[in-house]
Amino acid sequence: MRLFPFESARRGQDELIRDVAECVANGRNLLACAPSGIGKTAATLSPSLEYALENDKTVVFLTPRHSQHMVVVETLRRIGERYGVKIPSVDIIGKRWLCPVKGIEELSTQEFNDYCSTVKKDERCIFYNRTREGGELTHEAEALVKKILNSHPLHAEELKQLCKGFCPYEIFLEVAKQSRVITCDYYHIFSPIRRIFLKRINRELDDLIIIVDEAHNLPERIRKILSSQISTTSLAYALKEARLFGFDEVARRVSEIRSVLKSLAKRKLAEKHESYVAKHEFVEQLSDIDSTVVEFEDAAICVRERRKRSYIGNVGSFLSKWCESDEGYARIIAKKVVRDRENVVLKRVCLDPSLISGDVLSDAHSAILISATLTPLKMYYEVLGLDSIEKETLCKKYTSPFPRTNRLNLIVPTVTTKFTNRTLENYERIAENIINICKAVPGNVAAYFPSYEMCGTLANVIRDKLSALNVHRRILVEKPEMNKEQKSEMYRTVLESSDVLLLGCQSGSFSEGVDFISNSLRCVIVVGLSLAQPDLETKALIEYYDRKFSRGWSYAYIYPAVHRALQTAGRCIRSERDRGVIVFMDFRFLWKNYRAAFPVDFDFSVSENPEREIERFFRRTI
């Protein structure tokens, strides 16, 4: 176990290390369901790095959130300090988040990429011009790259501070060319931008050992990356933009597209709010799509010389994608009311993540996909396309390194968040259960709900009841509009307190990828199931997985909701010394088809009065 950053491995972690080492050495893939707290970062990174150093490979560690990059950087620092080795590495976040140009954060990824390409081409970016001259690094930029490579591993924010006055992304790419470990987002590898990214860092896929952290997120993330849409609102902005810049022909064509979309909505949405639509139903009414796309892009370049965003460019990009293949996609037209205005949306929705993941997982030297909720493993094996590639994949579940006696798992069957049961009476019961649990727990409690709306509603009910009972709990409520500083402050409050009731959302910022260290959460309550909206997109996904795997309902609807619940539950026990309670508050957690997505060693007790068992549990363990 050379390059392992700690004195010894945990139980179960040593087995994972051996499997990673064997798979990497033999060019195989590993699909690993490993419980929270096993030490996934160290277990996957250390054997992969050792092989990479000895065989001229590069480890690319992918995470879905910026906050998770720090764990990788800290692990690399520990390895370097423990073994006295210098590990060339770089932590790359999205190009848009690195850009020092003011106001850039308001753009979408596509809008930013288009703007960046335009200003670089026209030599109007002062940061790029100071970094490169004639395509080559300036002397100042070269010196900065050397300085970074000679330092210990740095987090992206630390690197960005060093790059003041330069284009951070260009500096990061130069560092990446000489790095053995590159930490970045899924987007850099599992999107069409992959080819450009790899070319810029002088790598091929078979040069890479890819580690995918929180891999249960990968299918949905790829589908979002490959999906696109326009609306009557975005077309109105494009029309206004065309008229403002004097593009009369572009304005005429945008107006034509908007009229066609409205006419299509009138036919397809006369008695419903959404409908499937065929490719030809939209494009056959438009004149010369190919020349329209070219003309829109030319106009967008002119717009970006004056402003950062081009709505015309967005429309052109959508038209180009709309004309591509139907395979693995659904096309949907929907009508929504926003601020008392009707908005028609036309979407090309990706259903099949293997359109991207299949090639990546086949061509990479080795891929390690790991998460605590890759259950059942067969689903991810099929959905990501591992079943259709020649490279062998090891699929394996690992046991928790923590004593089972440190954790109490309860199901409360007296409430539910089923849509038909979302009544004030049911909410009152949920609030009463949460309050009774709080009274029984000697420390912080977190309760997570299927949506921010329900979270806000229950927060008010809980506050009123706590006040009436004269029970003190410091209530913190997660909100979707919170910025990074507000989230950090809320996180610190939980770590520094012992009387907090944190109310959050499943799949929110505090339910996944955040480490509540030092047993700062003594109890996690998972309230209900975060099931997908029963809209046409969900229906299309169910039908597609039914055709492909004969498991549509499970793969597209039930299992993803259970995975969100399990990820949320994982915030409670973070080390072998932690003791805590996990409460699943919904009778559906007892249903066989939902329980199939739970780990086989996840034992439950069923209780209508959970506070009694919780009191007994903490009396035994305090």
C-alpha positions in Angstrom: 0.0 0.0 0.0 2.7 2.5 -1.0 1.4 6.1 -1.3 -1.5 5.5 1.1 -1.8 8.7 3.1 -2.6 7.1 6.5 -0.9 4.7 9.0 -3.4 2.0 8.2 -6.5 1.2 6.2 -10.0 0.8 7.6 -11.8 -2.5 7.5 -13.2 -2.8 4.0 -11.0 0.0 2.7 -8.0 -2.4 2.3 -10.2 -4.7 0.1 -11.2 -1.7 -2.0 -7.6 -0.7 -2.4 -6.6 -4.1 -3.7 -9.4 -4.2 -6.2 -8.6 -0.7 -7.5 -4.9 -1.7 -7.9 -5.8 -4.9 -9.7 -8.3 -3.3 -12.1 -5.9 -0.4 -12.9 -3.0 -2.8 -13.5 -5.1 -4.9 -15.9 -6.9 -2.1 -17.7 -10.3 -3.1 -16.3 -13.2 -1.0 -14.9 -14.5 -1.1 -11.4 -18.1 -0.3 -10.4 -17.9 -0.1 -6.6 -20.7 0.4 -4.1 -18.8 1.5 -1.0 -20.5 2.8 2.1 -20.0 6.3 3.4 -17.0 6.6 5.7 -15.0 3.8 4.1 -12.5 6.4 2.8 -13.2 6.3 -0.9 -10.9 9.1 -2.0 -7.7 7.7 -0.4 -8.6 4.1 -1.4 -9.1 5.0 -5.1 -6.5 7.7 -5.5 -3.4 6.0 -3.9 -3.2 2.8 -6.0 -4.2 4.7 -9.1 -1.5 7.3 -8.6 1.1 4.7 -7.9 0.3 3.0 -11.2 0.2 6.3 -13.0 3.6 7.3 -11.8 5.2 4.0 -12.8 3.4 3.7 -16.2 3.2 7.2 -17.6 -0.6 7.5 -17.0 -2.6 10.4 -15.6 -5.3 10.1 -12.9 -8.4 12.2 -13.6 -10.5 12.5 -10.5 -14.0 13.6 -11.3 -16.5 15.0 -8.8 -20.0 16.6 -9.2 -19.4 19.5 -6.8 -16.6 22.1 -6.4 -16.7 21.5 -2.6 -15.6 17.9 -3.0 -12.4 18.9 -4.8 -10.8 19.9 -1.5 -10.9 16.3 -0.2 -8.8 15.2 -3.2 -6.3 18.1 -2.8 -5.9 17.4 0.9 -5.3 13.7 0.2 -2.6 14.6 -2.3 -1.0 16.9 0.3 -1.0 14.1 2.8 0.6 11.7 0.4 3.3 14.2 -0.5 4.1 15.0 3.1 4.1 11.3 4.2 6.4 10.0 1.5 8.4 13.1 0.6 7.3 13.1 -3.0 6.2 16.0 -5.2 3.0 15.1 -7.1 2.4 17.5 -10.0 -1.4 18.1 -9.9 -4.0 20.7 -10.7 -7.6 21.3 -9.6 -9.7 22.6 -12.4 -13.2 23.9 -12.0 -15.5 25.2 -14.8 -13.9 27.8 -17.1 -16.8 30.2 -16.4 -16.1 30.0 -12.6 -12.4 30.8 -13.2 -12.9 33.8 -15.5 -12.1 37.1 -13.9 -14.3 39.1 -16.2 -17.1 40.9 -14.2 -20.7 39.7 -14.8 -19.6 36.4 -16.4 -21.4 34.4 -13.8 -24.8 35.4 -15.2 -24.1 33.5 -18.5 -24.9 29.8 -19.1 -22.0 27.5 -19.9 -22.8 27.6 -23.7 -23.2 31.4 -23.6 -19.9 31.8 -21.8 -18.0 29.5 -24.2 -19.3 31.4 -27.2 -18.4 34.8 -25.6 -14.9 33.6 -24.6 -14.2 32.2 -28.1 -15.2 35.5 -29.7 -13.2 37.9 -27.4 -10.1 35.7 -27.7 -10.3 35.5 -31.4 -10.6 39.3 -31.6 -7.8 39.8 -29.1 -10.1 41.8 -26.8 -9.5 39.8 -23.6 -6.7 41.5 -21.5 -6.3 38.4 -19.3 -5.8 36.1 -22.2 -3.5 38.5 -24.0 -1.3 38.7 -20.9 -1.2 34.9 -20.7 -0.6 34.0 -24.4 0.9 35.8 -27.3 0.6 34.3 -30.7 -0.8 31.1 -29.1 2.3 30.7 -26.9 2.7 31.4 -23.2 4.2 34.7 -22.3 7.3 34.8 -20.2 5.3 35.9 -17.2 2.8 33.1 -17.6 5.6 30.5 -18.0 7.1 31.7 -14.7 3.7 31.3 -13.0 3.2 27.8 -14.3 6.6 26.8 -13.0 5.8 28.3 -9.6 2.5 26.3 -9.4 4.2 23.0 -10.4 6.9 23.5 -7.7 4.3 24.2 -5.0 2.3 21.6 -2.9 -1.1 20.6 -4.3 -3.4 23.6 -4.4 -7.2 24.0 -4.4 -8.7 25.8 -7.4 -9.6 28.9 -5.4 -5.9 29.1 -4.2 -4.7 28.7 -7.7 -7.1 31.4 -9.0 -5.7 33.8 -6.5 -2.2 33.2 -7.8 -3.4 33.9 -11.4 -4.6 37.5 -10.9 -4.1 39.4 -14.1 -3.9 36.2 -16.1 -6.4 33.9 -17.7 -6.7 31.2 -14.9 -8.1 28.6 -17.2 -5.2 28.9 -19.7 -2.7 28.6 -16.8 -4.5 25.6 -15.3 -4.4 23.8 -18.7 -0.6 24.4 -19.0 -0.2 23.0 -15.5 -2.4 20.0 -16.4 0.0 19.1 -19.3 2.6 18.3 -16.7 0.3 16.9 -14.0 -0.1 13.3 -12.8 -3.4 14.1 -11.1 -6.1 16.3 -12.5 -9.2 17.0 -10.4 -12.1 18.4 -12.4 -15.9 18.2 -13.0 -17.8 15.4 -14.9 -18.3 17.9 -17.7 -14.6 17.9 -18.7 -14.8 14.2 -19.6 -18.4 13.2 -20.0 -19.5 15.8 -22.5 -18.8 16.7 -26.2 -16.1 19.2 -24.9 -14.0 16.2 -23.9 -12.1 16.1 -27.2 -11.1 19.8 -27.0 -10.1 19.4 -23.3 -8.0 16.4 -23.9 -6.3 18.0 -26.9 -5.4 21.1 -24.9 -3.7 19.0 -22.2 -2.0 16.6 -24.7 -3.8 13.5 -23.5 -5.8 10.7 -25.1 -8.4 8.7 -23.3 -6.2 5.6 -23.1 -3.7 7.8 -21.2 -6.2 8.2 -18.4 -7.2 6.4 -15.2 -10.6 8.0 -14.5 -12.0 8.0 -11.0 -15.7 9.0 -10.8 -16.7 10.1 -7.3 -20.4 10.0 -6.3 -21.0 8.0 -9.6 -24.7 7.6 -8.9 -25.0 11.2 -10.2 -23.4 10.4 -13.5 -26.4 9.2 -15.6 -28.6 12.2 -14.8 -25.7 14.6 -15.2 -24.9 13.4 -18.7 -28.5 13.5 -19.7 -28.7 17.2 -18.6 -25.5 18.0 -20.5 -26.9 16.5 -23.7 -30.4 18.1 -23.5 -31.3 21.5 -25.0 -34.3 23.7 -25.3 -35.8 27.0 -26.6 -38.9 28.9 -25.7 -41.2 31.7 -26.9 -39.5 33.9 -24.2 -35.9 33.2 -25.4 -37.1 33.8 -29.0 -38.6 37.1 -27.9 -35.2 38.1 -26.5 -33.5 36.9 -29.7 -35.9 39.0 -31.8 -35.3 42.1 -29.7 -31.5 41.5 -30.0 -31.7 41.1 -33.8 -33.6 44.4 -34.2 -31.3 46.2 -31.8 -28.3 45.3 -33.8 -29.9 45.9 -37.2 -30.0 42.2 -38.4 -33.2 42.5 -40.4 -33.0 39.0 -42.0 -32.1 37.4 -38.7 -35.1 39.2 -37.1 -37.3 37.9 -39.9 -36.2 34.3 -39.3 -36.4 34.5 -35.5 -40.0 35.8 -35.9 -40.7 32.9 -38.3 -39.4 30.4 -35.8 -41.5 32.0 -33.0 -44.6 31.8 -35.1 -44.0 28.2 -36.0 -43.5 27.3 -32.3 -46.7 29.1 -31.3 -48.6 27.4 -34.2 -47.2 24.0 -33.1 -48.2 24.6 -29.5 -51.7 25.5 -30.7 -52.0 22.2 -32.5 -50.3 20.0 -29.9 -51.4 21.7 -26.7 -55.0 22.5 -27.3 -56.2 20.3 -24.4 -53.1 19.6 -22.4 -50.0 21.3 -21.1 -47.3 19.1 -22.7 -47.0 16.7 -25.7 -44.5 14.7 -27.6 -43.5 16.2 -30.9 -41.6 14.7 -33.9 -38.5 16.3 -35.4 -40.2 17.0 -38.7 -43.2 18.7 -37.1 -41.0 21.6 -36.2 -38.3 21.8 -38.9 -40.5 21.1 -42.0 -42.2 24.5 -41.5 -38.9 26.4 -41.4 -37.0 27.5 -44.4 -33.4 26.4 -45.0 -32.3 25.4 -41.5 -28.6 25.0 -42.4 -28.2 28.5 -43.7 -30.2 29.8 -40.7 -27.8 28.2 -38.3 -24.8 29.7 -40.1 -26.4 33.2 -40.3 -27.4 33.1 -36.6 -23.9 32.2 -35.5 -22.4 35.0 -37.7 -24.8 37.5 -36.1 -24.0 36.1 -32.6 -20.3 36.8 -33.1 -21.1 40.4 -33.9 -23.3 40.7 -30.8 -20.6 39.3 -28.5 -18.3 42.1 -29.6 -20.6 44.4 -27.7 -22.0 42.2 -25.0 -21.3 38.9 -23.3 -24.5 37.0 -24.2 -26.2 36.4 -27.5 -29.8 35.0 -27.6 -29.5 34.6 -31.3 -26.5 32.3 -30.8 -28.5 30.2 -28.3 -31.3 29.8 -30.9 -28.8 28.8 -33.6 -27.2 26.2 -31.3 -30.6 24.7 -30.5 -31.6 24.4 -34.1 -28.4 22.6 -34.9 -29.0 20.1 -32.1 -32.7 19.7 -33.0 -31.7 18.4 -36.4 -29.5 15.6 -35.0 -30.5 12.0 -34.4 -33.6 10.8 -32.5 -31.9 7.8 -31.0 -31.8 8.1 -27.2 -33.8 11.3 -27.2 -37.3 12.5 -26.6 -38.8 15.7 -28.1 -41.3 17.5 -26.0 -43.3 20.7 -26.3 -44.8 22.2 -23.1 -46.8 25.2 -22.0 -45.9 26.9 -18.8 -47.2 30.0 -17.1 -44.4 32.3 -15.6 -45.4 35.5 -13.9 -48.9 35.4 -15.4 -47.4 35.0 -18.9 -47.6 31.9 -21.1 -44.3 30.4 -22.2 -44.0 27.6 -24.7 -40.9 25.4 -24.4 -39.5 23.1 -27.0 -37.1 20.5 -25.6 -34.8 17.8 -27.0 -34.3 15.6 -23.9 -31.5 13.1 -23.7 -32.7 9.7 -22.3 -29.5 7.6 -22.8 -26.3 8.6 -20.9 -24.4 5.7 -22.6 -24.3 7.9 -25.7 -21.3 9.6 -24.0 -20.3 7.2 -21.2 -20.0 4.1 -23.4 -17.1 5.5 -25.4 -15.4 7.0 -22.4 -15.5 3.9 -20.3 -14.5 1.8 -23.2 -11.5 3.8 -24.3 -10.0 5.0 -21.0 -7.2 2.9 -19.7 -9.3 2.2 -16.6 -12.3 3.7 -14.9 -13.2 3.5 -11.2 -16.8 4.5 -10.6 -17.7 4.6 -6.9 -20.5 5.7 -4.6 -22.4 4.6 -1.5 -25.6 4.3 -3.5 -24.8 2.3 -6.6 -27.6 0.0 -5.9 -28.5 -2.2 -7.6 -25.2 -2.4 -9.4 -26.8 -4.0 -12.4 -28.8 -0.8 -13.1 -25.7 1.4 -13.4 -23.8 -1.3 -15.3 -26.6 -1.2 -17.9 -27.5 2.4 -17.9 -23.9 3.6 -18.3 -23.3 1.2 -21.2 -20.8 -1.0 -19.4 -22.8 -4.1 -20.6 -22.1 -3.3 -24.3 -18.3 -2.7 -24.2 -15.6 -5.4 -24.5 -13.6 -4.2 -21.5 -14.2 -6.3 -18.4 -15.9 -4.6 -15.5 -15.7 -5.7 -11.9 -19.0 -4.9 -10.0 -18.7 -5.2 -6.3 -20.3 -4.1 -3.0 -18.2 -3.3 0.1 -19.1 -3.5 3.7 -19.2 -0.6 6.1 -16.1 -0.3 8.3 -18.2 1.0 11.2 -19.9 -1.1 13.9 -23.6 -1.6 13.3 -24.2 -1.0 16.9 -23.2 2.7 16.3 -26.2 3.3 14.1 -29.9 2.9 14.6 -32.1 2.8 11.5 -35.8 3.4 12.0 -38.8 3.5 9.7 -41.9 5.5 10.8 -44.9 4.1 8.9 -47.5 6.6 10.2 -46.8 9.4 7.7 -46.1 9.9 4.0 -45.3 12.6 1.5 -47.4 11.0 -1.2 -49.0 13.8 -3.3 -52.5 12.6 -2.4 -51.6 12.8 1.3 -50.1 16.3 1.4 -52.7 17.7 3.8 -52.3 19.9 6.8 -53.2 17.0 9.1 -50.4 14.9 7.6 -48.0 17.8 7.9 -48.9 18.2 11.5 -48.1 14.6 12.2 -44.7 14.9 10.4 -43.9 18.0 12.5 -44.9 16.3 15.7 -42.7 13.3 14.9 -39.7 15.6 14.1 -40.2 17.6 17.4 -40.5 14.4 19.5 -37.3 13.1 17.9 -35.5 16.3 18.6 -36.4 16.1 22.3 -34.9 12.6 22.4 -31.6 13.4 20.6 -28.8 14.9 22.6 -27.3 17.0 19.8 -28.0 18.4 16.3 -30.8 16.9 14.1 -31.3 17.4 10.4 -34.6 16.7 8.5 -34.6 16.6 4.7 -37.7 16.9 2.5 -38.5 16.0 -1.1 -38.7 19.7 -2.2 -37.8 23.2 -1.0 -41.4 24.1 -1.0 -42.3 21.3 1.4 -39.2 22.2 3.5 -40.4 25.8 3.8 -44.0 24.8 4.7 -42.9 22.3 7.4 -40.4 24.9 8.8 -43.3 27.2 9.6 -45.4 24.4 11.2 -42.4 23.2 13.3 -41.6 26.7 14.5 -45.2 27.2 15.6 -45.3 23.9 17.5 -41.9 24.4 19.1 -43.0 27.9 20.3 -46.3 26.5 21.7 -44.4 23.7 23.6 -41.7 26.1 24.8 -39.1 23.8 23.3 -35.8 25.4 22.3 -34.2 24.4 19.0 -32.2 26.7 16.8 -33.8 26.2 13.4 -31.8 26.6 10.2 -33.6 26.3 6.9 -31.9 25.7 3.6 -33.2 27.8 0.7 -32.5 27.3 -3.0 -31.3 30.9 -3.6 -28.6 30.7 -0.9 -25.1 31.7 -2.1 -21.8 30.0 -1.2 -21.1 32.2 1.8 -24.5 31.6 3.3 -24.2 27.8 2.9 -20.7 27.9 4.5 -22.0 29.9 7.4 -24.9 27.5 7.9 -22.4 24.5 7.8 -20.1 26.2 10.4 -23.1 26.8 12.6 -24.0 23.1 12.7 -20.3 22.1 13.4 -20.1 24.6 16.3 -23.5 24.0 17.9 -25.4 21.2 19.7 -29.0 22.5 19.6 -29.6 22.9 15.8 -32.5 21.5 13.8 -31.4 21.8 10.2 -34.2 21.6 7.6 -33.0 20.9 4.1 -33.9 19.3 0.8 -33.0 15.9 -0.5 -30.5 16.5 -3.4 -29.8 19.9 -1.9 -26.5 21.4 -0.8 -26.5 19.7 2.6 -27.7 16.2 1.7 -24.8 15.1 -0.4 -21.1 15.8 -0.7 -20.9 17.6 2.7 -19.1 16.0 5.6 -20.6 16.8 9.0 -17.5 15.9 10.9 -17.0 15.0 14.6 -20.5 13.6 15.0 -22.0 17.1 14.5 -25.2 15.5 13.3 -26.6 12.9 15.8 -29.7 12.2 13.9 -30.8 12.5 10.2 -34.5 12.3 9.3 -35.4 11.5 5.7 -39.0 12.7 5.2 -40.6 11.0 2.3 -39.3 10.2 -1.2 -38.0 12.7 -3.7 -39.7 11.1 -6.7 -39.4 12.6 -10.1 -42.2 14.8 -11.4 -44.7 12.5 -13.3 -44.3 14.5 -16.5 -43.6 13.5 -20.1 -39.9 13.5 -19.6 -40.1 11.0 -16.8 -42.6 9.0 -18.8 -40.3 9.0 -21.8 -37.4 7.8 -19.6 -39.5 5.0 -18.1 -40.6 3.8 -21.6 -37.0 4.0 -23.0 -35.6 2.0 -20.1 -38.5 -0.5 -20.5 -37.6 -1.0 -24.1 -33.9 -1.3 -23.4 -33.7 -3.1 -20.1 -37.3 -4.1 -19.2 -36.9 -2.2 -16.0 -38.3 1.3 -16.8 -40.3 1.9 -13.7 -37.6 0.9 -11.3 -34.6 2.4 -13.2 -36.2 5.8 -14.0 -38.6 6.4 -11.1 -38.2 4.3 -7.9 -34.5 3.7 -7.6 -33.3 7.3 -8.1 -35.6 8.5 -5.3 -34.3 5.8 -2.9 -30.7 6.8 -3.9 -31.5 10.4 -2.9 -32.8 9.2 0.4 -29.7 7.0 1.0 -27.3 9.8 0.1 -29.1 12.0 2.6 -29.0 9.4 5.3 -25.2 9.2 4.8 -24.7 12.6 6.4 -25.1 11.1 9.9 -22.3 8.5 10.4 -19.0 9.9 9.0 -16.3 8.0 11.1 -15.9 4.9 13.2 -16.4 6.9 16.4 -19.7 8.5 15.3 -23.0 7.3 16.8 -26.3 8.3 15.4 -29.9 7.6 14.3 -31.3 7.6 10.8 -35.1 7.9 10.5 -36.9 7.1 7.3 -40.3 8.8 7.7 -42.7 7.3 5.1 -44.6 4.0 5.0 -43.4 3.5 1.4 -39.9 2.6 2.7 -41.4 -0.7 3.8 -42.5 -1.5 0.2 -40.6 -4.4 -1.4 -39.9 -2.5 -4.7 -38.4 0.4 -2.8 -36.4 -1.7 -0.4 -34.7 -3.5 -3.4 -32.6 -0.3 -3.9 -31.2 -0.4 -0.3 -27.9 -2.1 0.6 -28.5 -5.7 1.7 -26.9 -5.0 5.1 -29.1 -2.0 5.9 -31.2 -3.2 8.9 -34.3 -1.5 10.0 -36.6 -1.3 13.0 -40.2 -0.1 12.4 -41.6 2.2 15.1 -44.7 4.4 15.4 -43.0 6.1 18.4 -39.4 6.5 17.3 -38.5 8.8 20.2 -38.6 5.8 22.6 -36.1 3.7 20.7 -33.9 6.8 20.2 -33.8 7.6 23.9 -32.8 4.0 24.6 -30.1 4.1 21.9 -28.5 7.2 23.3 -28.7 5.9 26.9 -26.7 2.9 25.8 -24.1 4.9 23.8 -23.5 8.1 25.8 
